[in-house]
Amino acid sequence: MVSRTWQTSLTYRLGRTVLPLSAVAALLLALSAPVAWFALKYGELTLRAQGTAARVAAELGQFVHESPRLWPYNTPKISQRMQSLLSLDADTYIAVVGPGGDSAYERDPQDGPYLWHLETLSTAGGTGGWVVVGVSAGKFLATALTLLAGFGLLGGVVAGLLFMLPMKAMRSTEEQLSTTLGSLSEAQERLRGINEELELRVREKTQGLVDAHDQLTAQQEALQRLAASLYNAQEEERHRIAADLHDSVGQMLTAIRVNLETAERMQEEGSDGAPLGPLLQHTSDLVNQTTDSIRQAIHLLEPPQMQEGGLRRALKALDRQFELTPYEMVVDDSGLPEERLPATVEALAFRIVQEALNNALRHGGADVVRLRLDVREGVFLVVVEDNGSRGRQVYKEGHGLASLRDKVQLLGGQFKVEPLPNGHAVAASIPILTVTPTAPERDDD
């Protein structure tokens, strides 16, 4: 509970702070509007005095200029000229004074006090007299006092409210504070229980983070194994390409070199030897075969149709190659969208089709291959089915399919090789939008 001494001290301190502020607020409220009105009205009356003096000086200016010394004595003429100014305010005092200080004209409504303004009557030789104008300020002062009294009363009321309302609110707050402090100990007990529960949850979350770290470490190790596997697959692919070039292109280049050396010796022996025509024709045929072999190897690495028209065009070119062979290739690409897929996805799909065809035709003994391509919910599906019944170990142990499986899993997809009643099926699902590789999982089928 809160002691009464503390409550009284708090109220007292609040009163010491609020009371001066309330007094200042009352003073500002009492003076702001009357002072503003006084300044505005004072300026208005001053302008009236200046304007009236200027009109009188303008009316008498020519007359004073013509008779700079005698004009004050021509009272009838001055009165005649002042007749035109009778429309001026009736409560305005007007006096015309000559250069010697003698009054030449005066109109006093006897309703003071006044706000004065002095206008000089100028002549060619200097000052010819003055016009004194006074605007009555009686009503102005009475209104100002009335406003000051009214706003003073309003300021007192506001000051009282500004002082009483905070004090009343403080007393109410003190009562609520007493009740609140009484229940604070209960809240502290509940908070202690919550802290214990939070500590338990933190320990559980920490253990979860440790487990997640262990899983991440395992995934990193799996990715390292995957990278090593991909590197080995690339090296094996390089060795295979080098062996193919050595077995085909290398042998033909050796034969071309032998033919050229033979032709050189025959030319040195003279024209009586065997004719060079057949030898050169054979060499030309070897050059053409070498060129075709190199072009075929390049096409296998990356068909030009992939760069020009994408996967759909490359598959059409591959399909045309089957027209002159005893094999049949059936392509269903109705599920492909019109727009191009990402280059990485298209290239991987083409490699899957190439490897599946190579296994089916060369090792599986198939003569019919069915290819189906489809895109569903952001996933690219590639399915290659054949009717080959031989060479099942090729699908299990082939390095080409193992490398493709690693690449598909690196893109977050799945790769499977499944036996059919009469043949095999190679199926791959590749997420089109994924960029996060996943750890590979070996498929024994």
C-alpha positions, 0 to 999 in steps of 0.5 A: 500500500502507498503511504498517505505522506507520499500521496500528499507530497505528490499532490502538493508537488503537482499543485506547485507545478500546475498553479503557476501554469494556470496563472500564466494561461489565465494571464495570456488568455486575459491579455491576448485578445484585448491587446490584439484588438487594441493594437488593431484598433489603435492602428486603424485610428492612427491611419484615420488621423493621418488620412484626415491630416493629409486631405486637409493639407492637400486642400490648403496646399495651393492656397498656402503656396500662393500666400506663404505668410498671409494665408493664416489671416485670410480666415474666410477663404480658409473656412470656405476651403474647409467646407468641402471637408465637412463630411469628415468624421464628426468626432475628429478634431482639426486645427490649422496653425500658421507659421507663427503658431497662430490658429487659423482654423479649429474644429473641436467636437469636445469628445476626447481624449484624442489620438494625434497626428501632425501634418506639415504645410510646405512652401517653397521657402520651407514650412508654411504651417501645420495641420493638427488632427485628433481622432477621438479615442473615448469609445475605443478605450471604453471598449478596450476596458470592457474586453479586458474585464471580460477576458480577465474573467474568462481567464480566471475561469479557465485558470480555475479549471486548469488547476482543478481538473489535474488535481482531481485527476491526480486524486483519482489516479492515486486511488487507482495507483494504490489498488494497482500497487496492491496487485503488483506482487501477484503480477510479479509472482505470475511473471516469475512463473512465466520466466521459468516457462520461457527458460524451459522453452529457450532450452528446448529451442536451443536443443532444436538449434543444435539438432538443426546445426547437426542436420545442416552439417550433414547436408553440407557433407552431402553437398560436398560428396555431390560436388565430388560426384559431379566432378568425377562425372565431368572427368569421366565425360571428358575421358569418354569424349577424348577416347571417342575423338582418339578412336575416330578422329585420331585414326582418320587424321593418322590415315590422312597424314600417311596418305599425304606422306605417300603422295609427297614421295610419289611426287618426288619419284616423278610422274612415271609412278602410280597416279595421285588421283585415287590417293587424293580422293581417298584423302578427301573422303577421310577429311570429310569423315573427320569433319562429320565426326567432329561435327557430330561430337559437337552436336552431341555436346550442345546441338545448335538447335538448343541455342537457336530454338530451345528444347522443342526445336532440338527434339524435333531435330533429334526426331528427324534423325530417327526417320532413316533408322529402323528405330521409332521415336514418339514425342509428346510435347503438348504439355510444353508452354510456348515460352522458353524454359530456363536454359539450365532446365532445358539443357538438363532435360535434353541430356536426360533424353540423350542418355536415355536414348543411348541406353535404350538403343545401344544397350537395352535392345529397344526399337521403340522409344516414347518421350513425354514432356510436360509442365505442371505447377512449376515442375518440368516432367521428363519421361522416357520409356522404351521396350528394351528388355536387355542390359538392365545392369546398364541402368543401375551402374551407368555413369551417365545416368548417375551424373544426371541424377546428381544434377537433377537433385542439385536443382531440387528435383527427383530422378528415377529409373524404373523397370517396366514389364517390357522395357524401362522408364527414366523419369525426372521432375525438375522445379523450374523456379528453384535455385537451391540445391538439395542433397542427392539421394541415390536410387538403386532402381 
